[in-house]
């Protein structure tokens, strides 16, 4: 099957768009570049559609690679016929392919193989023919030192028949259908572990059953985690009698002795071969679907977090709060550079409020602080209250910032390279402050799994997860664009066409030669060739450069067109930028070429109207209920302000200013039916929630947003 046809069958994308997109991918073009700068070729496909083409292209290549391996194996066995070869070549999924190969697959020594070596295959064929009238007499002809009785001959022949049944594609597909439609997943607690404190979070699954097809991803992943942790046993079940009966209907067409033996062989094949293999297969497939759903949730959350509202270039005082060890304080300049660090002790047990207040006030004055960022971990509420009680000479905005992953960053090589002379507490505080200024620029330094916005991220396929999260980060970075003269190596590495090594070279070149003055200067970076320039240039920004287009998403390959637009209006390029009334006079059709059409020209005009515009909203101050400092302060019916800090398929979690986040179940999000949580809430959204239930023992809080 050809690649284009395969992708066509699995998507709703036009053939021409697929052909052109595959061509671009084969030319090492990235998804962000293709979706932004090759709209004429793709038919204006977005990143999701191009991502689907990439996915099915990889699937096809994996399938073709497996076909090649199987054909080679069959040739070596000298069993490859034209008919078999045609079946293999025409198969369009791995399951079908493996079913075709199953009879020829080298196996460990089986009962059927032993029976064949004992000379019982002819007897098995006679049985399957179902015409023999004196089976015992026939079986007696196959007796030998290893097969001493007709019953032993029957048994050996049944092992061979059981294997044949197991290898029949029609029977396997019929079983798959039954498992897909009717399988039940059931769990039971391992009694010796039921009292284990760690097992209590899984107590919902101590005695549980549900149709596998209806088991949502988060529940299946929780069940499999509980099994993996050794607290429960998991079984897949269907109606065995019905399943066996369906196999009998396909095979048995007589009522003689052969039919009796075949019935026994069917039961053996079902219990020993078919059901164990296919029930495991259906569970693996269910796990894959659950993984995909969980990864999709994680990627959506990550995107929202990365595109969170930045405060922008401000002088920021950041605090990593604590009790006994004190609060680590750092001052950052508008570019995120560390200019001062200190430790204060305003909280218990020291409670040195006077000295701490004096220090904060002097730092705010000395470093012209415009905003204060406080980590949301231990002692956050107490530190926030302490800061808000200080009388500053001007209004200072105070923000509570998520610490998720800050400890991972502070101990990482990236952090050590950035701040080799400071300990992890200083690095953590710096990360908190920088997150307020620009969440995207700071969070790209942290392994996405550690940011804390997923569900069961450690239980899903780690390769799939990494690919999805890397693609999400890449998409976000290129959507916003990167200031090449201030961006970190981590941020640059996600720019289309760059990668870690070129990012390292860019930072080294910048350190040695000073700021880049134009996009063309990028070509001077060692090992950055024409392809990397083509893929990256449109996403890199030069602030206050020689050419105003260098601070826009207009690609250098389109500069000539913009120059012509300006020339036709007898204006400079700078006269076009930001002047909507002038831009509206441009007739785009006059500038179409063989490679650049209206989609790209419309993008150019949109960019000229607001060049380099950051699509993210600006950060907003949020205040929690000051009377709620722990789960013990919660009461049913309370209305509380909160921030959505995680979204799952079954609801969202809301930070209400205490250690434990509360769950707003999907059924409590609205007074109407909700099928998609993301349609109601977004990450970091400020909401009002009602306390429905508080389980202090299990540290669980049930909330509602449907209380009108």
C-alpha positions as CSV (number, residue, x, y, z in Angstrom):
1,X,0.0,0.0,0.0
2,X,1.4,3.4,-0.9
3,X,2.1,6.0,1.8
4,X,-0.3,8.6,0.4
5,X,-3.2,6.2,0.1
6,X,-2.6,5.0,3.7
7,X,-2.7,8.5,5.1
8,X,-5.7,9.3,2.9
9,X,-7.6,6.4,4.4
10,X,-6.9,7.6,7.9
11,X,-7.6,11.3,7.6
12,X,-10.0,13.7,6.0
13,X,-7.2,15.7,4.3
14,X,-7.1,16.1,0.5
15,X,-4.6,14.0,-1.5
16,X,-2.8,17.1,-2.9
17,X,-2.3,18.5,0.6
18,X,-0.9,15.1,1.8
19,X,1.5,14.8,-1.1
20,X,2.9,18.3,-0.7
21,X,3.1,18.0,3.1
22,X,5.0,14.6,2.9
23,X,7.3,16.2,0.4
24,X,8.1,19.0,2.8
25,X,8.6,16.6,5.7
26,X,11.0,14.6,3.6
27,X,12.9,17.8,3.0
28,X,13.3,18.1,6.8
29,X,10.8,20.9,7.3
30,X,9.3,21.2,10.7
31,X,5.6,21.3,11.6
32,X,5.6,25.0,12.8
33,X,7.4,26.1,9.6
34,X,5.1,24.1,7.3
35,X,1.9,25.4,9.0
36,X,3.1,29.0,9.1
37,X,5.1,29.5,5.9
38,X,3.9,26.9,3.4
39,X,0.2,27.4,3.4
40,X,-0.1,27.4,-0.4
41,X,1.5,24.0,-0.6
42,X,-0.5,22.4,2.2
43,X,-3.8,23.9,1.4
44,X,-3.7,25.9,4.7
45,X,-3.4,22.9,7.0
46,X,-2.9,23.7,10.7
47,X,-0.4,22.1,13.0
48,X,-2.9,19.4,14.2
49,X,-3.6,18.2,10.6
50,X,0.1,18.2,9.8
51,X,0.8,16.3,13.0
52,X,-1.7,13.7,11.9
53,X,0.1,13.3,8.6
54,X,3.4,12.9,10.6
55,X,1.7,10.3,12.8
56,X,0.3,8.2,10.0
57,X,3.5,8.5,8.0
58,X,5.4,7.0,10.9
59,X,2.8,4.3,11.3
60,X,3.1,3.4,7.6
61,X,6.9,3.2,7.8
62,X,6.7,1.0,10.9
63,X,4.2,-1.3,9.1
64,X,6.4,-1.5,6.0
65,X,9.5,-2.2,8.0
66,X,7.7,-5.1,9.7
67,X,6.4,-6.5,6.4
68,X,10.0,-6.5,5.1
69,X,11.2,-8.4,8.2
70,X,8.4,-11.0,7.9
71,X,8.9,-11.5,4.2
72,X,12.6,-12.1,4.8
73,X,11.9,-14.6,7.6
74,X,9.4,-16.5,5.4
75,X,11.9,-16.6,2.5
76,X,14.5,-18.1,4.8
77,X,12.0,-20.7,5.9
78,X,11.2,-21.4,2.2
79,X,7.5,-21.2,2.8
80,X,6.7,-17.9,1.1
81,X,4.2,-18.4,-1.7
82,X,2.8,-15.8,-4.1
83,X,-0.5,-15.9,-2.3
84,X,1.0,-15.4,1.1
85,X,3.2,-12.6,-0.2
86,X,0.2,-10.8,-1.6
87,X,-1.6,-11.1,1.7
88,X,1.3,-9.7,3.6
89,X,1.8,-6.8,1.2
90,X,-1.9,-5.9,1.2
91,X,-2.3,-5.9,5.0
92,X,-2.8,-2.4,6.4
93,X,-2.4,-2.9,10.1
94,X,0.1,-4.6,12.4
95,X,-2.5,-6.9,14.1
96,X,-3.6,-8.4,10.7
97,X,0.0,-8.7,9.7
98,X,1.0,-10.6,12.8
99,X,-2.1,-12.9,12.5
100,X,-0.9,-13.8,8.9
101,X,2.6,-14.5,10.2
102,X,1.5,-16.4,13.4
103,X,1.4,-20.0,11.9
104,X,5.0,-19.5,10.6
105,X,6.4,-17.7,13.7
106,X,9.2,-19.6,15.4
107,X,7.9,-20.7,18.8
108,X,9.3,-22.2,21.9
109,X,8.7,-25.9,22.1
110,X,4.9,-26.4,22.4
111,X,2.6,-29.3,23.1
112,X,1.5,-29.2,19.5
113,X,5.1,-29.4,18.3
114,X,5.8,-32.3,20.5
115,X,2.7,-34.0,19.1
116,X,3.9,-33.4,15.6
117,X,7.2,-35.0,16.4
118,X,5.3,-38.0,17.7
119,X,3.7,-38.3,14.2
120,X,0.2,-37.3,15.2
121,X,-0.4,-34.5,12.7
122,X,-2.1,-36.9,10.2
123,X,-4.5,-38.0,12.9
124,X,-5.3,-34.4,13.7
125,X,-6.1,-33.8,10.0
126,X,-8.4,-36.8,10.0
127,X,-10.2,-35.5,13.0
128,X,-10.7,-32.1,11.5
129,X,-12.1,-33.8,8.4
130,X,-14.9,-35.1,10.6
131,X,-15.7,-38.1,8.4
132,X,-14.0,-40.9,10.4
133,X,-16.5,-43.5,11.8
134,X,-14.1,-45.6,13.8
135,X,-11.7,-43.1,15.3
136,X,-10.3,-45.4,17.9
137,X,-9.2,-47.9,15.2
138,X,-7.6,-45.1,13.2
139,X,-5.9,-43.7,16.3
140,X,-4.4,-47.1,17.1
141,X,-2.3,-46.8,13.9
142,X,-0.4,-43.9,15.4
143,X,0.7,-45.6,18.6
144,X,4.4,-45.9,19.4
145,X,6.7,-45.8,22.4
146,X,5.8,-42.2,23.1
147,X,2.1,-42.6,22.4
148,X,1.0,-45.8,24.0
149,X,-2.8,-45.5,24.0
150,X,-5.6,-44.1,21.7
151,X,-6.4,-41.6,24.4
152,X,-2.8,-40.3,24.3
153,X,-3.1,-40.1,20.5
154,X,-6.3,-38.1,20.8
155,X,-4.7,-35.8,23.3
156,X,-1.7,-35.1,21.1
157,X,-3.9,-34.6,18.0
158,X,-6.1,-32.1,20.1
159,X,-3.0,-30.1,20.9
160,X,-2.3,-29.7,17.2
161,X,-5.9,-28.8,16.4
162,X,-5.9,-26.3,19.3
163,X,-2.9,-24.6,17.7
164,X,-4.6,-24.5,14.3
165,X,-7.7,-23.0,15.9
166,X,-5.6,-20.4,17.6
167,X,-3.9,-19.5,14.3
168,X,-7.1,-19.0,12.4
169,X,-7.6,-15.3,11.5
170,X,-11.4,-15.5,11.4
171,X,-11.6,-17.0,14.8
172,X,-9.2,-14.5,16.3
173,X,-11.1,-11.6,14.8
174,X,-14.4,-13.0,16.1
175,X,-12.9,-13.2,19.6
176,X,-11.5,-9.7,19.3
177,X,-15.0,-8.5,18.4
178,X,-16.5,-10.2,21.5
179,X,-13.7,-8.8,23.8
180,X,-14.1,-5.3,22.3
181,X,-17.9,-5.3,22.8
182,X,-18.4,-7.4,26.0
183,X,-15.2,-7.6,28.0
184,X,-15.5,-6.9,31.7
185,X,-12.5,-5.6,33.7
186,X,-12.7,-6.7,37.3
187,X,-10.5,-6.1,40.3
188,X,-10.0,-7.6,43.7
189,X,-7.8,-6.6,46.6
190,X,-4.9,-8.7,47.7
191,X,-6.0,-9.4,51.2
192,X,-2.6,-9.2,52.8
193,X,-2.3,-5.7,51.4
194,X,-5.8,-4.3,52.2
195,X,-4.7,-2.7,55.4
196,X,-1.6,-1.0,53.9
197,X,-1.8,2.7,54.3
198,X,-0.6,3.2,50.7
199,X,-3.4,0.9,49.4
200,X,-6.1,3.1,50.8
201,X,-6.0,5.5,47.8
202,X,-7.0,2.6,45.7
203,X,-9.8,1.3,47.9
204,X,-12.4,2.1,45.2
205,X,-10.9,-0.8,43.3
206,X,-10.7,-3.4,46.1
207,X,-13.9,-5.0,44.6
208,X,-14.7,-3.4,41.2
209,X,-16.0,-4.4,37.8
210,X,-17.0,-2.4,34.7
211,X,-17.3,-2.9,30.9
212,X,-13.8,-2.4,29.6
213,X,-15.2,-0.4,26.6
214,X,-16.8,2.1,29.1
215,X,-13.8,2.3,31.5
216,X,-12.5,5.9,31.1
217,X,-8.8,6.4,30.6
218,X,-8.1,7.8,34.1
219,X,-9.8,4.9,35.8
220,X,-8.0,2.3,33.7
221,X,-4.7,3.9,34.4
222,X,-5.5,4.0,38.1
223,X,-6.5,0.3,38.1
224,X,-3.3,-0.7,36.3
225,X,-1.2,1.4,38.7
226,X,-2.8,-0.2,41.7
227,X,-2.0,-3.6,40.1
228,X,1.5,-2.6,39.4
229,X,1.9,-1.4,43.0
230,X,0.8,-4.9,44.1
231,X,-2.4,-4.0,45.9
232,X,-5.0,-5.5,43.6
233,X,-5.5,-8.3,41.0
234,X,-7.0,-7.5,37.6
235,X,-9.0,-9.8,35.4
236,X,-10.5,-9.5,31.9
237,X,-13.7,-11.6,31.5
238,X,-16.3,-12.5,28.9
239,X,-19.0,-15.1,28.6
240,X,-16.7,-18.2,28.1
241,X,-19.5,-20.5,27.1
242,X,-20.8,-18.1,24.4
243,X,-17.3,-17.5,23.0
244,X,-16.6,-21.2,22.8
245,X,-20.0,-21.9,21.2
246,X,-19.2,-19.4,18.5
247,X,-15.9,-21.2,17.7
248,X,-17.7,-24.5,17.6
249,X,-20.2,-23.1,15.1
250,X,-17.4,-22.1,12.8
251,X,-15.7,-25.5,12.9
252,X,-18.0,-28.4,13.9
253,X,-20.2,-29.8,11.2
254,X,-20.8,-33.3,12.4
255,X,-22.0,-35.3,15.4
256,X,-19.5,-38.2,15.4
257,X,-16.5,-39.0,17.5
258,X,-14.4,-36.4,15.7
259,X,-16.7,-33.7,16.8
260,X,-16.3,-34.7,20.4
261,X,-12.5,-34.5,20.2
262,X,-12.7,-31.1,18.3
263,X,-15.0,-29.7,21.1
264,X,-12.3,-30.7,23.6
265,X,-9.6,-29.1,21.4
266,X,-11.7,-25.9,21.1
267,X,-12.0,-25.7,24.9
268,X,-8.3,-26.2,25.3
269,X,-7.4,-23.7,22.6
270,X,-9.7,-21.1,24.1
271,X,-8.5,-21.4,27.7
272,X,-4.8,-22.0,27.0
273,X,-4.1,-20.0,23.9
274,X,-6.8,-17.8,22.5
275,X,-8.3,-16.1,25.6
276,X,-5.0,-15.4,27.4
277,X,-3.4,-13.9,24.3
278,X,-6.4,-11.9,23.0
279,X,-7.5,-10.7,26.5
280,X,-4.0,-9.4,27.0
281,X,-4.1,-7.9,23.6
282,X,-7.4,-6.1,24.3
283,X,-6.0,-4.8,27.6
284,X,-2.9,-3.6,25.9
285,X,-5.0,-1.8,23.3
286,X,-7.2,-0.3,26.0
287,X,-4.0,0.9,27.8
288,X,-2.8,2.5,24.6
289,X,-6.0,4.4,24.2
290,X,-5.9,5.4,27.8
291,X,-2.3,6.6,27.3
292,X,-3.3,8.6,24.2
293,X,-6.2,10.2,26.1
294,X,-4.0,11.0,29.1
295,X,-1.2,12.4,26.9
296,X,-3.7,14.5,25.1
297,X,-4.9,16.0,28.4
298,X,-1.4,16.6,29.5
299,X,-0.4,18.3,26.2
300,X,-3.5,20.5,26.4
301,X,-2.7,21.5,29.9
302,X,1.0,22.1,29.1
303,X,0.1,24.3,26.2
304,X,-2.2,26.4,28.4
305,X,0.5,26.7,31.1
306,X,3.2,27.6,28.7
307,X,1.0,30.2,27.1
308,X,0.1,31.6,30.5
309,X,-0.1,35.3,31.1
310,X,3.4,36.9,31.4
311,X,4.0,40.0,33.5
312,X,6.7,41.1,31.0
313,X,10.0,42.8,31.5
314,X,9.8,44.2,35.1
315,X,12.1,44.4,38.1
316,X,10.8,41.5,40.2
317,X,11.4,40.5,43.8
318,X,10.8,36.7,44.1
319,X,10.4,34.7,47.3
320,X,10.7,30.9,47.8
321,X,8.8,30.8,51.1
322,X,9.6,28.5,54.1
323,X,9.4,28.2,57.9
324,X,12.4,27.0,59.8
325,X,14.8,27.4,56.9
326,X,13.5,30.9,56.2
327,X,12.4,32.5,52.9
328,X,14.9,32.8,50.1
329,X,14.6,36.3,48.5
330,X,16.1,37.3,45.1
331,X,15.9,40.5,43.1
332,X,15.8,40.2,39.3
333,X,16.2,43.0,36.8
334,X,13.8,43.5,33.8
335,X,15.8,41.0,31.8
336,X,15.6,38.3,34.5
337,X,19.1,38.7,35.7
338,X,19.9,38.0,39.3
339,X,21.1,41.1,41.1
340,X,20.7,40.3,44.8
341,X,19.8,37.4,47.1
342,X,19.0,37.2,50.8
343,X,17.3,35.0,53.4
344,X,14.6,36.4,55.7
345,X,12.8,34.7,58.6
346,X,9.3,36.3,59.0
347,X,7.5,33.0,59.7
348,X,7.6,30.5,62.7
349,X,9.7,29.6,64.6
350,X,11.8,32.8,64.3
351,X,8.9,35.2,63.5
352,X,11.5,38.0,62.9
353,X,8.9,40.3,61.2
354,X,10.7,43.6,61.9
355,X,14.0,42.6,60.3
356,X,12.3,40.9,57.4
357,X,10.0,43.9,56.7
358,X,12.9,46.3,56.8
359,X,14.9,44.1,54.4
360,X,12.0,43.7,51.9
361,X,11.3,47.5,52.0
362,X,14.9,48.4,51.4
363,X,15.2,45.9,48.5
364,X,12.1,47.2,46.9
365,X,13.5,50.7,47.0
366,X,17.1,49.8,46.1
367,X,16.2,47.7,43.0
368,X,13.1,49.6,41.9
369,X,11.0,46.5,42.3
370,X,7.7,46.6,40.4
371,X,6.2,43.3,41.4
372,X,6.7,40.5,44.0
373,X,6.4,36.8,43.1
374,X,5.8,34.3,46.0
375,X,6.0,30.5,45.4
376,X,2.8,28.6,46.3
377,X,4.5,25.9,48.4
378,X,5.1,25.6,52.1
379,X,4.5,28.8,54.0
380,X,3.1,30.5,50.9
381,X,0.0,31.9,52.6
382,X,1.8,33.1,55.7
383,X,4.5,34.8,53.5
384,X,1.9,36.4,51.2
385,X,0.1,37.9,54.3
386,X,3.4,39.1,55.7
387,X,4.3,40.9,52.4
388,X,0.8,42.4,52.1
389,X,1.1,43.9,55.5
390,X,4.2,45.9,54.5
391,X,3.6,49.6,53.6
392,X,5.5,50.3,50.5
393,X,6.1,53.8,49.1
394,X,4.3,52.8,45.9
395,X,1.8,50.2,44.9
396,X,3.5,46.8,44.4
397,X,1.6,44.0,42.8
398,X,1.9,40.7,44.7
399,X,1.5,37.4,42.8
400,X,1.4,33.8,44.0
401,X,3.3,31.6,41.4
402,X,3.2,27.9,41.0
403,X,6.4,26.2,42.2
404,X,5.7,22.9,40.3
405,X,9.0,21.6,38.9
406,X,11.1,24.5,40.4
407,X,13.0,22.0,42.6
408,X,13.7,19.9,39.5
409,X,15.1,23.0,37.7
410,X,17.1,24.2,40.6
411,X,19.1,20.9,40.8
412,X,19.5,20.5,37.0
413,X,22.5,21.0,34.9
414,X,20.8,24.0,33.2
415,X,20.4,25.7,36.5
416,X,24.0,24.9,37.6
417,X,25.3,26.3,34.3
418,X,23.3,29.5,34.7
419,X,24.2,30.0,38.4
420,X,27.3,28.0,39.2
421,X,28.0,30.0,42.3
422,X,24.6,29.8,43.9
423,X,22.8,26.9,45.8
424,X,19.5,25.3,44.9
425,X,17.4,27.6,47.1
426,X,18.6,30.7,45.2
427,X,18.1,29.0,41.8
428,X,14.5,28.0,42.9
429,X,13.6,31.5,43.9
430,X,15.0,32.9,40.6
431,X,12.8,30.4,38.7
432,X,9.7,31.5,40.6
433,X,10.4,35.2,39.7
434,X,11.2,34.4,36.0
435,X,8.0,32.4,35.7
436,X,6.0,35.5,36.6
437,X,7.9,37.5,34.0
438,X,7.6,34.9,31.2
439,X,6.2,31.4,32.0
440,X,7.2,30.0,28.6
441,X,10.8,31.1,28.7
442,X,11.3,29.6,32.2
443,X,9.2,26.4,32.0
444,X,11.0,25.2,28.8
445,X,14.0,24.5,31.1
446,X,12.0,21.9,33.1
447,X,11.2,18.4,32.1
448,X,7.5,18.8,31.1
449,X,6.5,15.7,33.2
450,X,7.6,17.5,36.3
451,X,5.4,20.6,35.8
452,X,2.4,18.9,37.4
453,X,-0.4,19.5,35.0
454,X,-1.1,15.9,33.8
455,X,-2.8,12.8,34.9
456,X,-0.9,9.5,35.4
457,X,2.0,10.9,33.4
458,X,4.4,8.3,34.9
459,X,2.1,5.4,33.9
460,X,1.8,6.2,30.2
461,X,4.1,5.2,27.3
462,X,7.1,7.5,28.0
463,X,8.2,7.7,24.4
464,X,4.8,8.8,23.2
465,X,4.6,11.3,26.1
466,X,7.9,12.8,25.4
467,X,7.2,13.2,21.7
468,X,3.8,14.8,22.4
469,X,5.2,17.2,25.1
470,X,8.2,18.1,23.0
471,X,5.9,18.9,20.1
472,X,3.7,21.0,22.4
473,X,6.6,23.0,23.7
474,X,7.9,23.5,20.1
475,X,4.5,24.7,19.0
476,X,4.2,27.2,21.8
477,X,7.7,28.6,21.5
478,X,7.3,29.1,17.7
479,X,3.8,30.6,18.1
480,X,5.2,33.3,20.4
481,X,8.6,33.8,18.7
482,X,11.9,34.2,20.5
483,X,14.1,37.2,21.1
484,X,17.4,35.8,19.9
485,X,19.5,38.3,21.9
486,X,18.0,37.4,25.3
487,X,16.7,33.8,24.9
488,X,18.3,31.0,26.9
489,X,19.8,28.0,25.3
490,X,16.8,25.9,26.4
491,X,14.3,28.2,24.8
492,X,16.3,28.5,21.5
493,X,16.6,24.7,21.3
494,X,12.8,24.5,20.7
495,X,12.9,27.0,17.8
496,X,12.0,25.4,14.4
497,X,15.1,24.0,12.8
498,X,17.5,24.8,15.7
499,X,17.8,22.0,18.3
500,X,20.2,21.8,21.3
501,X,23.5,21.9,19.4
502,X,22.8,24.9,17.3
503,X,21.2,26.6,20.3
504,X,24.5,26.1,22.2
505,X,26.4,27.6,19.2
506,X,24.0,30.6,19.1
507,X,24.5,31.4,22.7
508,X,28.3,31.0,22.5
509,X,28.4,33.2,19.3
510,X,26.3,35.8,21.1
511,X,28.5,35.8,24.2
512,X,31.6,36.2,22.1
513,X,30.4,38.7,19.4
514,X,27.7,40.6,21.1
515,X,24.0,41.0,20.1
516,X,22.7,39.9,16.7
517,X,21.9,43.1,14.8
518,X,19.9,41.4,12.0
519,X,18.5,38.0,11.0
520,X,21.2,37.7,8.4
521,X,23.8,37.7,11.2
522,X,22.3,34.3,12.3
523,X,24.0,32.8,9.3
524,X,27.4,33.5,10.9
525,X,26.7,31.0,13.7
526,X,28.9,27.9,13.2
527,X,27.1,25.0,11.6
528,X,23.9,26.9,10.9
529,X,23.3,26.2,7.3
530,X,20.7,27.4,4.7
531,X,18.1,24.8,5.8
532,X,18.3,25.7,9.5
533,X,18.1,29.4,8.6
534,X,15.1,28.8,6.4
535,X,13.3,26.9,9.1
536,X,14.2,29.2,12.1
537,X,14.5,32.8,10.8
538,X,10.7,33.6,10.9
539,X,10.5,32.6,14.5
540,X,13.6,34.5,15.8
541,X,13.2,38.2,16.7
542,X,15.7,41.0,16.7
543,X,14.5,43.9,18.9
544,X,15.5,47.4,17.7
545,X,17.4,46.0,14.8
546,X,18.3,47.5,11.5
547,X,15.3,46.1,9.7
548,X,12.0,46.5,11.4
549,X,10.8,43.2,9.8
550,X,13.4,41.4,11.8
551,X,11.1,41.9,14.8
552,X,8.1,40.3,13.1
553,X,6.9,36.9,12.0
554,X,7.4,38.0,8.4
555,X,9.9,35.5,6.9
556,X,13.0,36.9,5.2
557,X,12.0,35.1,2.0
558,X,9.0,37.5,1.9
559,X,11.0,40.7,2.6
560,X,11.1,41.6,-1.1
561,X,7.4,41.5,-1.3
562,X,7.0,43.9,1.6
563,X,9.6,46.2,0.1
564,X,7.6,46.2,-3.1
565,X,4.4,47.0,-1.2
566,X,6.2,50.0,0.5
567,X,7.7,51.1,-2.8
568,X,4.4,51.0,-4.6
569,X,3.0,53.3,-2.0
570,X,6.1,55.5,-2.1
571,X,6.7,54.8,1.6
572,X,9.3,53.2,3.8
573,X,8.7,49.8,5.4
574,X,8.6,51.5,8.8
575,X,5.7,53.6,7.5
576,X,3.6,50.5,6.9
577,X,4.1,48.9,10.3
578,X,1.3,49.5,12.7
579,X,-0.7,51.7,10.3
580,X,-3.9,49.8,9.5
581,X,-5.4,52.5,7.3
582,X,-2.4,52.3,5.0
583,X,-2.2,48.5,5.0
584,X,-5.9,48.4,3.9
585,X,-5.0,50.2,0.7
586,X,-2.8,47.3,-0.4
587,X,-4.4,45.0,-3.1
588,X,-3.0,41.6,-2.2
589,X,-3.8,40.0,-5.5
590,X,-1.1,42.3,-7.1
591,X,1.6,40.6,-5.1
592,X,0.8,36.9,-5.7
593,X,3.6,34.9,-7.2
594,X,4.1,31.2,-8.2
595,X,5.0,30.4,-4.6
596,X,3.3,33.0,-2.5
597,X,-0.5,33.3,-2.6
598,X,-3.2,35.0,-0.6
599,X,-2.9,32.9,2.6
600,X,0.7,34.0,3.1
601,X,0.0,37.6,2.0
602,X,-2.9,37.9,4.5
603,X,-0.5,36.7,7.2
604,X,2.1,39.3,6.2
605,X,-0.5,42.1,6.4
606,X,-1.8,40.9,9.7
607,X,1.8,40.8,11.0
608,X,2.6,44.3,9.7
609,X,-0.5,45.6,11.5
610,X,0.9,44.5,14.9
611,X,4.4,43.2,14.4
612,X,5.7,40.8,17.1
613,X,2.5,41.1,19.1
614,X,2.5,38.6,22.0
615,X,-0.9,36.8,21.8
616,X,-0.8,36.0,25.5
617,X,-2.8,37.9,28.1
618,X,-1.1,39.9,30.8
619,X,-0.7,38.5,34.3
620,X,-3.4,39.4,36.9
621,X,-3.2,39.6,40.6
622,X,-5.2,37.0,42.5
623,X,-6.2,36.9,46.2
624,X,-7.2,33.8,48.1
625,X,-9.6,33.8,51.0
626,X,-7.3,34.9,53.9
627,X,-9.3,32.9,56.5
628,X,-8.7,29.5,54.8
629,X,-5.1,28.3,55.5
630,X,-5.6,24.5,55.8
631,X,-8.1,21.7,54.9
632,X,-9.4,21.9,58.5
633,X,-10.8,25.4,57.8
634,X,-13.1,24.2,55.1
635,X,-16.9,23.8,55.6
636,X,-19.5,22.5,53.3
637,X,-21.3,25.3,51.5
638,X,-18.4,27.8,51.6
639,X,-17.8,29.9,48.4
640,X,-14.1,30.4,47.8
641,X,-12.0,32.0,45.1
642,X,-9.6,29.7,43.4
643,X,-7.3,29.1,40.4
644,X,-7.7,26.1,38.1
645,X,-4.3,24.3,38.3
646,X,-5.0,21.0,36.5
647,X,-7.5,19.7,34.0
648,X,-8.4,16.1,33.5
649,X,-11.1,14.3,31.5
650,X,-13.2,13.8,34.6
651,X,-13.0,17.4,35.9
652,X,-10.6,20.1,37.0
653,X,-8.5,20.7,40.1
654,X,-8.7,24.1,41.8
655,X,-6.1,25.7,44.1
656,X,-8.0,27.4,46.9
657,X,-4.9,28.5,48.7
658,X,-4.1,25.5,50.8
659,X,-1.8,22.4,50.3
660,X,-4.6,20.2,48.8
661,X,-6.3,21.2,45.6
662,X,-10.0,20.5,45.3
663,X,-11.7,18.6,42.5
664,X,-14.6,20.0,40.5
665,X,-16.0,16.8,38.9
666,X,-17.2,17.2,35.3
667,X,-20.8,16.8,36.6
668,X,-20.4,19.9,38.8
669,X,-18.8,22.2,36.2
670,X,-22.1,23.5,34.9
671,X,-25.9,23.3,35.1
672,X,-25.8,21.8,31.6
673,X,-24.2,18.6,30.3
674,X,-20.5,18.9,29.8
675,X,-18.6,16.6,27.4
676,X,-15.3,18.4,27.3
677,X,-13.8,20.0,30.5
678,X,-11.7,22.3,28.4
679,X,-14.8,23.9,26.9
680,X,-15.7,25.2,30.4
681,X,-12.4,26.0,32.1
682,X,-8.8,26.8,31.2
683,X,-5.6,26.4,33.2
684,X,-4.8,29.3,35.5
685,X,-8.4,30.6,35.2
686,X,-9.7,32.5,38.2
687,X,-12.9,30.9,39.4
688,X,-15.4,30.9,42.4
689,X,-16.1,27.4,43.8
690,X,-18.5,26.0,46.4
691,X,-17.3,23.4,48.9
692,X,-19.4,20.2,48.5
693,X,-17.5,17.7,50.7
694,X,-14.3,17.5,52.7
695,X,-12.7,14.2,53.5
696,X,-9.9,15.1,55.9
697,X,-8.7,11.5,56.4
698,X,-8.1,11.0,52.7
699,X,-7.3,14.7,52.1
700,X,-9.9,15.0,49.4
701,X,-12.0,18.1,48.7
702,X,-15.1,18.0,46.4
703,X,-16.0,21.4,44.9
704,X,-18.6,22.7,42.5
705,X,-18.9,25.6,40.0
706,X,-22.6,24.9,39.6
707,X,-24.2,26.7,42.5
708,X,-26.4,29.4,40.9
